[in-house]
């Protein structure tokens, strides 16, 4: 088993990545925020408290204590908020799960990893730097690739309606995958949901 939990040691930190402010709402780079909002609604966890340079909420998913955070530091400094929350709750990297966009994956594709490199995703890179570890889980959510090489403009743009529908159609699967992960079934989550599109 990847995790060893007991009554005193079962809290997970779920981090949705994005940029704060109306300017960035609905952009590809804010898909992590949107996925976390879906989880908040799905499990009745209100994410509204300002702390750790984030908007946060606490609750239960499948009987497991979780802390949900949306860093307000902007994407490139996501590690500051993540590390602050992890330190406060004494949550090790192995019980941190990050939701983020991925331009290497087509819309409607998700990829679940127990650890790994940032793959150029600036939010993941910041978290790795601040935690001094890459041993945290991540669910990468495909947003597609730009036709040209300007990744920055692409991720800060709004997806087409069809791409957005494909992305949002996977949020339910992401919540199911997280339920499996929280109950020590990471491999089952990967087998069931990795790379599966509509």
Beta strands, then each sheet from edge to edge (+ up, - down):
strand 1: 12-16
strand 2: 49-51
strand 3: 54-61
strand 4: 64-71
strand 5: 96-102
strand 6: 110-113
strand 7: 137-142
sheet 1: 2+ 3- 4+ 1+ 5+ 7+ 6-
end
